Amino acid sequence: MRGQNLKRKNNGILHKGQSSLELLVTLSFGLIILLPIVALAFLQISSSSSTLSATAAQQVGSKLATVASLVGSQGPPARQLTTVEMPPGVQNIYVGTLSNGIGHYIIITISTTGGLDDIVSYTPVNVSGNIGGLSSQGTYLLNVSADAQCPSNLAVSCVYISPAYS
């Protein structure tokens, strides 16, 4: 009788250990399936965020180009204040050329999942400015003015874009 009780206890311990092992194996398979799904979701969210930032940067560039064209068509001393909402990921903003000289482009450099991308907006009027310091996310007030003598080159007229704060 004593041997039979010992056998039952050993079988009971064996079954508890087997149940724990089965639960551990089941949870492991669940994690193996769940982890790639979570990783794919994270990559998709990151890509979507990058796309939204690039779209918002394109809207900022288009808005500045439109306002510059409007002010430039009116000629000096026309000026207009405008607000822009900088998206996250903006690294730099160039007005005119990559050295902020006189040109026809507004170039916004933005950081994406694929690296740095340039968002370029064309304006038919000469533009220049220095708004590269406005690269952090937020709302900014900008002064867009038509100048007979461009601050970056006094021999040429241009539309100059600058921050509106003092």
Secondary structure per residue as TSV (DSSP state, phi and psi in degrees):
chain	resnum	aa	ss	phi	psi
A	1	M	-	360.0	-40.8
A	2	R	H	-62.2	-39.1
A	3	G	H	-66.1	-34.3
A	4	Q	H	-69.1	-39.8
A	5	N	H	-63.4	-39.9
A	6	L	H	-63.5	-39.6
A	7	K	H	-63.9	-42.8
A	8	R	H	-63.1	-41.6
A	9	K	H	-63.8	-43.8
A	10	N	H	-64.0	-41.3
A	11	N	H	-64.9	-37.6
A	12	G	H	-62.9	-42.9
A	13	I	H	-66.4	-39.7
A	14	L	H	-63.0	-41.1
A	15	H	H	-68.6	-37.8
A	16	K	H	-64.7	-41.6
A	17	G	H	-66.0	-38.1
A	18	Q	H	-66.6	-40.6
A	19	S	H	-62.5	-42.8
A	20	S	H	-63.4	-42.3
A	21	L	H	-64.7	-42.0
A	22	E	H	-63.0	-41.9
A	23	L	H	-63.0	-42.1
A	24	L	H	-63.5	-42.2
A	25	V	H	-65.2	-42.3
A	26	T	H	-62.8	-46.6
A	27	L	H	-63.3	-37.1
A	28	S	H	-62.8	-44.6
A	29	F	H	-63.1	-38.9
A	30	G	H	-61.5	-43.2
A	31	L	H	-67.2	-37.3
A	32	I	H	-62.4	-35.4
A	33	I	H	-79.2	-38.2
A	34	L	H	-74.7	-37.9
A	35	L	H	-60.1	-45.5
A	36	P	H	-64.0	-33.6
A	37	I	H	-65.1	-43.7
A	38	V	H	-63.8	-41.8
A	39	A	H	-63.7	-43.0
A	40	L	H	-64.5	-39.5
A	41	A	H	-63.3	-42.0
A	42	F	H	-62.1	-43.7
A	43	L	H	-64.5	-38.6
A	44	Q	H	-66.5	-41.9
A	45	I	H	-63.9	-42.4
A	46	S	H	-62.3	-42.9
A	47	S	H	-65.7	-40.5
A	48	S	H	-64.7	-41.3
A	49	S	H	-62.8	-41.7
A	50	S	H	-63.9	-41.7
A	51	T	H	-65.5	-41.2
A	52	L	H	-63.6	-40.1
A	53	S	H	-64.4	-41.7
A	54	A	H	-65.1	-39.3
A	55	T	H	-65.7	-43.3
A	56	A	H	-64.5	-37.9
A	57	A	H	-65.3	-37.9
A	58	Q	H	-63.3	-39.3
A	59	Q	H	-65.4	-39.9
A	60	V	H	-62.2	-47.8
A	61	G	H	-61.7	-42.4
A	62	S	H	-65.3	-40.7
A	63	K	H	-63.1	-45.8
A	64	L	H	-64.1	-39.4
A	65	A	H	-65.1	-40.0
A	66	T	H	-65.7	-45.5
A	67	V	H	-65.0	-41.0
A	68	A	H	-62.9	-40.5
A	69	S	H	-64.1	-42.2
A	70	L	H	-63.6	-49.2
A	71	V	H	-65.8	-40.7
A	72	G	H	-64.4	-35.2
A	73	S	H	-70.6	-24.6
A	74	Q	H	-80.3	-26.0
A	75	G	-	79.9	172.2
A	76	P	T	-64.0	144.0
A	77	P	T	-98.8	32.6
A	78	A	-	-60.1	144.3
A	79	R	E	-154.2	155.3
A	80	Q	E	-148.2	139.6
A	81	L	E	-93.8	138.4
A	82	T	E	-141.6	149.5
A	83	T	E	-106.1	144.5
A	84	V	E	-131.3	146.9
A	85	E	E	-107.4	103.8
A	86	M	E	-75.0	128.0
A	87	P	-	-80.0	168.0
A	88	P	T	-69.9	150.9
A	89	G	T	94.6	-2.0
A	90	V	E	-72.5	126.4
A	91	Q	E	-95.2	-39.8
A	92	N	E	-161.6	159.1
A	93	I	E	-131.4	126.6
A	94	Y	E	-115.2	137.0
A	95	V	E	-117.8	124.5
A	96	G	E	95.0	-78.8
A	97	T	S	-133.9	178.0
A	98	L	T	-67.6	-11.7
A	99	S	T	-108.2	16.7
A	100	N	S	59.8	28.6
A	101	G	-	-83.2	-168.7
A	102	I	S	-82.1	129.6
A	103	G	E	-164.3	-162.1
A	104	H	E	-121.3	19.5
A	105	Y	E	-129.3	148.9
A	106	I	E	-116.7	116.3
A	107	I	E	-115.4	121.8
A	108	I	E	-113.4	118.6
A	109	T	E	-92.5	123.8
A	110	I	E	-127.0	144.4
A	111	S	E	-89.2	124.2
A	112	T	E	-122.5	178.7
A	113	T	T	-64.7	-24.0
A	114	G	T	-92.0	2.4
A	115	G	E	119.7	-153.0
A	116	L	E	-91.0	134.8
A	117	D	E	-124.1	145.9
A	118	D	E	-102.2	126.0
A	119	I	E	-101.0	118.1
A	120	V	E	-114.6	129.8
A	121	S	E	-120.5	134.7
A	122	Y	E	-97.8	143.0
A	123	T	E	-132.7	137.8
A	124	P	E	-72.3	-13.2
A	125	V	E	-99.0	157.3
A	126	N	E	-65.7	129.6
A	127	V	E	-127.5	152.9
A	128	S	E	-153.7	165.2
A	129	G	E	164.3	177.8
A	130	N	-	-143.1	86.6
A	131	I	-	-121.7	21.4
A	132	G	G	-63.0	-23.0
A	133	G	G	-75.2	-4.1
A	134	L	G	-97.8	33.2
A	135	S	-	-82.7	-12.8
A	136	S	S	-81.7	154.3
A	137	Q	S	-61.9	137.9
A	138	G	E	152.9	-178.8
A	139	T	E	-102.7	132.5
A	140	Y	E	-128.5	146.6
A	141	L	E	-101.3	124.8
A	142	L	E	-117.9	147.0
A	143	N	E	-102.9	120.4
A	144	V	E	-113.5	115.2
A	145	S	E	-131.8	141.8
A	146	A	E	-88.6	122.4
A	147	D	E	-120.1	134.9
A	148	A	S	-69.0	-31.8
A	149	Q	S	-122.7	109.5
A	150	C	B	-66.6	132.6
A	151	P	T	-57.1	-28.2
A	152	S	T	-86.2	-14.1
A	153	N	B	-160.1	103.1
A	154	L	T	-66.3	-12.6
A	155	A	T	-84.7	-7.9
A	156	V	S	-127.3	145.1
A	157	S	-	-88.3	150.1
A	158	C	E	-160.3	173.3
A	159	V	E	-100.5	122.7
A	160	Y	E	-106.3	129.5
A	161	I	E	-111.8	124.7
A	162	S	E	-145.4	161.8
A	163	P	E	-63.8	144.9
A	164	A	S	-86.8	-5.8
A	165	Y	-	-84.8	159.3
A	166	S	-	-94.0	360.0
